[in-house]
Amino acid sequence: MADDSLREDLRSVTIPVTTVSQAIGDFYIGVMPRQIAVDISEFDIRRLVDKERFTDFIGIQREVSEKRVRDIVKYLGTMDATFPTAIILSVREECAELHPSGVRNSGIMHLKLSNYPHRDASKRILFKQIATVIDGQHRLEALRRITHDFDVNVAIFVGLDKATEAEIFSTVNLAQTKVNKSLVFDLFAYRETRSPEKTSHETAVILDRDTRSPFYKRIKRLGVATEGRFGETLSQATFVEGLIRHISRDPVQDRETGRRGGAWLSVKQEEFERCVLRPFFVKDEDEKIVTVVWNYFDAIRKRWPTAWEDDGRKYILNRSTGYLGLMRFFRDAYLEISTQPKLISVQSFLDLLRNSKLKDADFTKDVFIPGSSGQAELAARLRADCIRSSG
């Protein structure tokens, strides 16, 4: 007897598409409103299931990351929001019909996508089951949560088996080369409006170019070694990521405020104590950010000159582990010296750092393991020695 609990009337949506012929076969490129893309799609999350004599994994997608979805939702509320790359869908053969558009020599066809209300429940395909997401599940889940209009371009494969879906997913997610983060931050220089990323980028550029700077010719501007340079120990992406946390707790929202020509709210004491460079950013005093960061690392250079001037082969102080550990300690150091936003001198930072028991020879990979654990350990050691409340 047929199960009528999931019966629904015939429903369909038609979109104009262009046929793309590649080695894998034909697929279709089209555009649809975000609500339609959401309504016809389901995720095929990889999961463990029990079978008669064994357990097995089915599905091709990763678990949806809630944090990633929230970040995309926030991004979708900005003036910059765009998804130029296609969401890839796999549509069941029973649900797709291709028709001529009626426009001769246009290359445009009409793809009709319908549910499949079969009397046999085992063969029935609901409207929400027309398509399976091969790539773009986080974007699609974020689009599900917004309320404003947003069109998405889609690449639609029809009649794929699970093996081919999995092959496409693997190719898209493993074979493609991701954009270098340092290049992304460098491109913020082209923006006319202010943002935490642009301020951090410009700080990196100034410190890298000035011959007196503790970072002179040490920052890999595009994330890779600069031709003709030796001794670059830090990527621009690492530099920016370490600095930006002290400028903004929500860079996306701050960037959007700048894009819209708005003004940032004045910084209250509690916010300053969480984000010590923010008052300078809000008041458009980026030169003070440069000065404070310069002075902090100049003091580090004077406190541990051998480790700092090393080319990075022996000591970690001027490499990612050391830099990010030092930036974890930066807020504590600043607030130990001053509870109000002001320029901190090299000497003030140096007087504080002289309380540390660490010696140049301690800044090795054996003592501070590369990665977040080493960074956290360095910051903790500095707090224990230099911050009075820690003692």
Backbone torsions as a table, in degrees:
resi	resn	phi	psi	omega
1	MET	NA	135.3	-177.0
2	ALA	-70.0	141.4	176.3
3	ASP	-84.5	114.7	-177.3
4	ASP	-93.9	2.3	-175.0
5	SER	-67.9	-24.1	-178.5
6	LEU	-115.5	25.1	178.0
7	ARG	-73.4	143.6	172.8
8	GLU	-147.7	155.6	179.9
9	ASP	-70.7	162.2	177.7
10	LEU	-62.0	128.7	178.2
11	ARG	-133.1	147.9	-179.9
12	SER	-153.1	162.5	173.4
13	VAL	-141.0	140.8	-179.0
14	THR	-120.8	132.5	178.7
15	ILE	-130.3	146.6	174.0
16	PRO	-73.1	138.2	-178.6
17	VAL	-138.3	161.7	171.6
18	THR	-117.0	137.2	179.8
19	THR	-82.0	134.2	176.5
20	VAL	-117.0	123.9	179.7
21	SER	-106.9	117.7	178.8
22	GLN	-133.6	-179.5	-174.6
23	ALA	-57.6	-34.9	-178.3
24	ILE	-72.3	-17.8	-176.0
25	GLY	128.1	-166.5	-180.0
26	ASP	-89.7	143.4	167.3
27	PHE	-142.0	178.6	-170.0
28	TYR	-128.5	136.0	177.5
29	ILE	-106.3	128.7	-179.7
30	GLY	-152.0	-178.2	179.8
31	VAL	-130.4	137.1	175.4
32	MET	-143.5	152.8	175.3
33	PRO	-58.8	148.5	-174.8
34	ARG	-59.2	-34.4	-177.7
35	GLN	-65.5	-38.0	177.7
36	ILE	-65.8	-45.1	178.7
37	ALA	-58.1	-41.0	178.9
38	VAL	-66.8	-44.2	-173.4
39	ASP	-67.0	-30.3	-174.3
40	ILE	-96.7	-0.8	-168.0
41	SER	-113.8	145.9	171.6
42	GLU	-132.0	155.6	179.6
43	PHE	-95.3	142.6	177.6
44	ASP	-108.0	77.1	-174.9
45	ILE	-71.6	133.5	179.0
46	ARG	-69.8	129.2	-173.4
47	ARG	-151.6	161.4	-179.8
48	LEU	-94.4	129.2	-179.7
49	VAL	-128.8	152.0	176.6
50	ASP	-88.9	131.6	173.6
51	LYS	-113.4	-173.4	-172.1
52	GLU	-59.3	-46.3	-175.4
53	ARG	-121.1	-0.9	-176.2
54	PHE	-159.0	169.7	173.4
55	THR	-105.3	154.1	-177.4
56	ASP	-151.4	159.2	174.1
57	PHE	-92.4	137.3	171.4
58	ILE	-129.6	163.4	-178.5
59	GLY	89.7	160.7	-176.7
60	ILE	-122.2	-14.9	-172.7
61	GLN	-90.7	152.9	170.0
62	ARG	-72.8	159.5	170.9
63	GLU	-60.2	142.9	178.6
64	VAL	-70.7	129.6	177.9
65	SER	-87.2	116.7	-178.1
66	GLU	-62.1	-40.3	179.7
67	LYS	-62.0	-44.3	-179.4
68	ARG	-63.3	-40.1	179.0
69	VAL	-63.9	-43.9	179.1
70	ARG	-61.4	-39.7	178.0
71	ASP	-62.6	-40.6	-179.9
72	ILE	-69.2	-39.3	176.9
73	VAL	-58.3	-44.2	178.5
74	LYS	-61.7	-43.8	179.3
75	TYR	-62.0	-37.2	-179.0
76	LEU	-66.2	-16.0	177.2
77	GLY	-89.7	2.2	-178.0
78	THR	-97.4	165.2	178.9
79	MET	-72.3	-16.9	-178.1
80	ASP	-89.3	-5.5	-168.0
81	ALA	-57.3	126.0	176.7
82	THR	-158.0	141.1	170.3
83	PHE	-120.3	82.9	-176.0
84	PRO	-72.9	-22.2	178.6
85	THR	-91.6	149.7	-171.1
86	ALA	-75.8	145.6	163.8
87	ILE	-79.3	130.8	-175.0
88	ILE	-99.4	122.7	-177.8
89	LEU	-118.9	146.1	172.3
90	SER	-113.2	118.7	-176.3
91	VAL	-107.1	137.3	178.8
92	ARG	-67.4	144.2	-174.5
93	GLU	-60.0	-35.6	-179.3
94	GLU	-65.6	-17.6	-172.6
95	CYS	-100.1	0.7	-173.0
96	ALA	-122.0	134.6	172.6
97	GLU	-133.9	132.1	-180.0
98	LEU	-107.9	129.4	-177.8
99	HIS	-130.6	151.1	174.4
100	PRO	-62.3	148.3	-179.7
101	SER	-82.5	-17.9	-176.7
102	GLY	91.8	-6.9	178.6
103	VAL	-102.6	111.0	-173.8
104	ARG	-67.6	139.8	175.4
105	ASN	59.8	20.1	-179.0
106	SER	-88.2	-20.3	-175.5
107	GLY	77.4	3.0	-178.5
108	ILE	-97.5	133.1	174.0
109	MET	-120.4	166.5	174.9
110	HIS	-109.1	122.6	178.4
111	LEU	-104.4	115.4	179.4
112	LYS	-97.0	122.6	-179.8
113	LEU	-110.7	122.7	-174.9
114	SER	-132.4	155.2	169.2
115	ASN	-73.6	177.1	-175.0
116	TYR	-134.2	82.3	-174.4
117	PRO	-78.9	65.7	-177.9
118	HIS	-72.4	148.7	178.6
119	ARG	-64.6	-32.7	178.7
120	ASP	-81.4	115.5	-175.7
121	ALA	-59.6	-30.0	-178.6
122	SER	-69.9	-20.6	-179.8
123	LYS	-103.6	-5.5	-174.4
124	ARG	-70.6	137.9	176.3
125	ILE	-124.6	116.6	-179.4
126	LEU	-76.0	163.4	179.5
127	PHE	-58.0	-38.8	-178.5
128	LYS	-75.3	-4.8	-179.8
129	GLN	-109.1	8.5	-176.6
130	ILE	-59.2	-41.3	-174.5
131	ALA	-124.3	144.9	170.4
132	THR	-108.7	135.5	-178.9
133	VAL	-79.4	120.7	174.2
134	ILE	-89.4	-43.2	178.0
135	ASP	-146.4	134.4	179.5
136	GLY	113.8	19.9	-175.4
137	GLN	-63.9	-36.4	-179.9
138	HIS	-70.3	-39.4	175.7
139	ARG	-62.1	-42.7	-177.2
140	LEU	-68.4	-39.7	177.5
141	GLU	-65.5	-36.6	175.8
142	ALA	-65.9	-41.2	178.1
143	LEU	-63.2	-29.2	177.2
144	ARG	-64.3	-28.8	-171.6
145	ARG	-94.1	-8.3	178.5
146	ILE	-93.2	168.7	-178.3
147	THR	-119.4	-12.2	-177.9
148	HIS	-89.9	162.9	-178.5
149	ASP	-67.5	142.6	178.5
150	PHE	-164.0	116.6	178.2
151	ASP	-84.6	148.9	177.5
152	VAL	-129.7	142.0	172.9
153	ASN	-89.6	140.0	-174.4
154	VAL	-128.4	146.4	170.1
155	ALA	-110.2	119.8	-172.6
156	ILE	-113.7	120.1	171.5
157	PHE	-99.8	140.9	-178.2
158	VAL	-116.9	131.2	172.7
159	GLY	74.3	27.2	178.6
160	LEU	-76.7	147.8	169.2
161	ASP	-87.2	170.1	-175.3
162	LYS	-63.4	-35.1	-179.2
163	ALA	-63.2	-41.3	-179.5
164	THR	-71.6	-38.3	175.1
165	GLU	-57.7	-45.5	-179.6
166	ALA	-64.0	-37.3	179.6
167	GLU	-64.9	-42.9	178.6
168	ILE	-64.4	-44.7	178.7
169	PHE	-57.6	-46.1	-179.2
170	SER	-63.1	-42.0	-179.0
171	THR	-63.9	-46.4	-177.6
172	VAL	-64.1	-40.5	-172.2
173	ASN	-91.9	-18.1	-178.0
174	LEU	-112.6	-33.7	-173.5
175	ALA	-85.1	-23.6	-176.2
176	GLN	-78.2	150.2	178.7
177	THR	-92.6	126.9	180.0
178	LYS	-80.0	153.5	179.6
179	VAL	-70.8	135.5	177.8
180	ASN	-64.1	127.8	-178.4
181	LYS	-61.4	-36.0	-179.7
182	SER	-62.1	-38.4	177.0
183	LEU	-64.3	-41.8	179.2
184	VAL	-58.9	-47.6	179.9
185	PHE	-65.1	-37.0	-179.7
186	ASP	-62.8	-34.3	-178.1
187	LEU	-71.0	-13.4	175.6
188	PHE	-65.0	-16.1	177.2
189	ALA	-61.1	-25.9	-178.8
190	TYR	-77.6	-16.0	-179.2
191	ARG	-72.9	138.3	179.2
192	GLU	-83.5	-27.1	-177.5
193	THR	-91.9	157.2	-177.9
194	ARG	-78.8	151.7	175.8
195	SER	-160.8	159.8	176.2
196	PRO	-59.1	-36.1	179.4
197	GLU	-65.8	-42.6	-179.2
198	LYS	-66.4	-42.9	177.5
199	THR	-60.5	-43.3	-180.0
200	SER	-66.3	-41.3	177.3
201	HIS	-60.6	-47.7	-177.6
202	GLU	-65.7	-33.2	175.4
203	THR	-63.4	-43.7	178.2
204	ALA	-60.6	-42.6	-178.6
205	VAL	-63.6	-46.0	-179.0
206	ILE	-62.7	-46.6	-177.7
207	LEU	-68.1	-29.2	179.1
208	ASP	-76.2	-29.3	-172.2
209	ARG	-91.8	-29.6	-174.2
210	ASP	-77.4	126.4	-175.9
211	THR	-63.0	-22.4	-178.9
212	ARG	-87.4	-12.0	-173.2
213	SER	-71.5	145.9	174.9
214	PRO	-65.8	-15.0	-180.0
215	PHE	-106.5	15.3	-176.6
216	TYR	-56.4	119.8	179.2
217	LYS	55.9	29.4	179.5
218	ARG	-105.3	-13.6	-173.4
219	ILE	-101.5	125.2	176.0
220	LYS	-78.3	102.5	-170.1
221	ARG	-58.9	-39.9	-179.0
222	LEU	-108.9	19.9	176.9
223	GLY	84.9	-7.8	178.0
224	VAL	-125.2	160.7	-176.8
225	ALA	-58.1	136.1	178.5
226	THR	-83.0	132.0	-178.4
227	GLU	-58.6	133.6	178.2
228	GLY	85.9	-1.7	179.7
229	ARG	-108.4	151.9	174.8
230	PHE	-135.8	143.6	177.6
231	GLY	92.1	12.9	174.1
232	GLU	-73.6	119.7	-172.7
233	THR	-114.6	-2.8	-171.2
234	LEU	-141.8	134.0	174.9
235	SER	-81.6	154.3	178.3
236	GLN	-62.0	-36.2	-180.0
237	ALA	-61.8	-42.8	178.5
238	THR	-64.2	-43.1	178.8
239	PHE	-58.9	-48.5	-177.4
240	VAL	-64.4	-44.1	-177.8
241	GLU	-64.3	-33.5	176.9
242	GLY	-72.3	-34.5	-176.6
243	LEU	-82.9	-39.7	-168.2
244	ILE	-64.4	-26.6	-179.8
245	ARG	-64.8	-21.5	178.7
246	HIS	-92.8	-1.9	178.9
247	ILE	-106.1	-36.9	-174.2
248	SER	-151.9	140.4	172.8
249	ARG	-94.4	-8.6	179.4
250	ASP	-146.0	74.6	-176.4
251	PRO	-58.6	-34.9	-179.8
252	VAL	-62.3	-47.0	179.8
253	GLN	-66.4	-39.0	178.0
254	ASP	-64.8	-39.7	178.0
255	ARG	-63.6	-38.9	179.6
256	GLU	-68.0	-38.8	176.7
257	THR	-60.0	-43.3	177.6
258	GLY	-64.4	-40.9	180.0
259	ARG	-63.2	-36.3	-177.4
260	ARG	-85.6	1.0	178.6
261	GLY	74.9	19.3	-179.1
262	GLY	-83.7	176.4	178.9
263	ALA	-111.9	141.4	177.7
264	TRP	-80.6	145.1	-179.4
265	LEU	-67.8	146.6	177.1
266	SER	-61.3	150.8	-171.7
267	VAL	-92.6	122.8	176.0
268	LYS	-81.8	165.9	-174.4
269	GLN	-57.7	-43.2	-178.6
270	GLU	-62.1	-40.9	179.2
271	GLU	-69.0	-40.0	177.0
272	PHE	-58.8	-41.4	-177.8
273	GLU	-69.0	-20.2	175.1
274	ARG	-89.5	-28.1	-170.7
275	CYS	-142.7	81.7	-161.8
276	VAL	-69.5	-21.0	179.5
277	LEU	-93.7	-3.1	-176.1
278	ARG	-63.1	-39.7	179.3
279	PRO	-55.9	-37.8	178.5
280	PHE	-66.9	-41.3	179.3
281	PHE	-63.7	-46.0	-177.8
282	VAL	-62.0	-34.7	-179.3
283	LYS	-90.0	10.0	-180.0
284	ASP	58.9	41.6	179.1
285	GLU	-113.8	55.6	-176.8
286	ASP	-62.8	-27.0	178.8
287	GLU	-62.4	-28.2	177.6
288	LYS	-73.3	-32.9	174.8
289	ILE	-62.1	-46.2	177.9
290	VAL	-58.0	-45.8	-176.5
291	THR	-63.6	-45.9	-177.7
292	VAL	-64.7	-44.9	179.8
293	VAL	-64.5	-43.5	177.1
294	TRP	-56.5	-50.6	-177.2
295	ASN	-62.5	-39.5	179.6
296	TYR	-60.6	-49.7	-177.6
297	PHE	-77.8	-22.7	172.8
298	ASP	-67.0	-37.8	176.7
299	ALA	-65.8	-39.2	176.9
300	ILE	-63.5	-41.4	178.4
301	ARG	-61.2	-40.0	-179.3
302	LYS	-74.5	-33.4	-177.6
303	ARG	-73.4	-39.9	-179.3
304	TRP	-129.9	69.0	-172.6
305	PRO	-63.7	-38.4	-178.3
306	THR	-65.9	-46.9	-179.1
307	ALA	-67.7	-37.9	-177.6
308	TRP	-70.8	-40.0	-176.8
309	GLU	-80.9	-5.1	178.1
310	ASP	-62.2	152.9	-179.1
311	ASP	-79.9	7.1	177.6
312	GLY	94.9	-5.4	-178.2
313	ARG	-80.9	-32.2	-175.9
314	LYS	-103.3	-43.1	-175.7
315	TYR	-114.9	155.2	-176.4
316	ILE	-103.0	1.3	-171.1
317	LEU	-59.6	-39.5	-178.0
318	ASN	-99.8	10.9	176.3
319	ARG	-99.9	-176.0	-173.5
320	SER	-56.5	-46.7	-178.3
321	THR	-60.0	-47.2	179.7
322	GLY	-66.5	-48.6	-177.6
323	TYR	-59.8	-49.7	-176.9
324	LEU	-69.2	-32.5	173.7
325	GLY	-65.2	-42.1	177.7
326	LEU	-64.7	-35.6	178.6
327	MET	-74.3	-24.2	172.0
328	ARG	-68.7	-32.0	-179.8
329	PHE	-85.0	-15.8	-171.5
330	PHE	-55.8	-46.8	-178.3
331	ARG	-61.6	-43.5	179.2
332	ASP	-61.4	-43.0	-179.7
333	ALA	-63.0	-44.6	-178.5
334	TYR	-61.1	-49.0	-175.7
335	LEU	-71.7	-23.6	175.2
336	GLU	-68.4	-30.3	-178.8
337	ILE	-88.9	-39.4	-177.1
338	SER	-147.0	136.5	176.3
339	THR	-97.7	9.9	177.4
340	GLN	-130.0	151.5	177.8
341	PRO	-64.8	118.7	176.3
342	LYS	-161.8	165.9	175.8
343	LEU	-71.5	131.1	177.3
344	ILE	-103.9	130.8	-176.4
345	SER	-78.9	162.4	174.8
346	VAL	-58.1	-43.5	-177.0
347	GLN	-63.1	-39.3	179.9
348	SER	-64.4	-44.1	176.4
349	PHE	-63.2	-41.4	-177.4
350	LEU	-65.1	-41.9	177.8
351	ASP	-58.8	-38.7	178.9
352	LEU	-68.3	-46.2	-175.9
353	LEU	-67.4	-23.3	179.0
354	ARG	-67.8	-11.9	175.1
355	ASN	-76.8	-14.1	-178.8
356	SER	-72.7	139.4	178.3
357	LYS	-86.0	-5.5	-177.8
358	LEU	-67.9	140.4	176.1
359	LYS	-111.7	164.0	179.4
360	ASP	-51.5	-42.0	-175.6
361	ALA	-68.1	-11.9	-179.3
362	ASP	-79.9	-17.8	-172.7
363	PHE	-85.5	63.4	179.5
364	THR	-117.9	166.5	179.6
365	LYS	-66.2	-25.8	179.5
366	ASP	-70.9	-34.9	-179.3
367	VAL	-83.9	-46.0	-179.8
368	PHE	-117.9	97.6	-175.1
369	ILE	-62.7	133.5	179.1
370	PRO	-55.1	137.0	-179.6
371	GLY	114.3	-172.3	-172.9
372	SER	-65.2	-32.5	-179.6
373	SER	-66.6	-40.1	176.8
374	GLY	-66.6	-39.6	177.2
375	GLN	-60.8	-47.2	-179.2
376	ALA	-63.9	-38.4	179.7
377	GLU	-65.3	-42.4	178.6
378	LEU	-62.2	-46.8	179.8
379	ALA	-61.9	-40.7	-179.6
380	ALA	-64.9	-41.2	178.8
381	ARG	-62.9	-41.2	179.5
382	LEU	-67.2	-40.7	178.0
383	ARG	-62.5	-44.9	-177.4
384	ALA	-60.3	-36.8	-177.4
385	ASP	-85.7	-34.2	-165.3
386	CYS	-108.4	-20.3	-175.5
387	ILE	-101.2	122.4	-172.7
388	ARG	-61.2	-39.4	-178.2
389	SER	-67.7	-17.7	179.3
390	SER	-81.3	-19.7	-177.0
391	GLY	-83.0	NA	NA
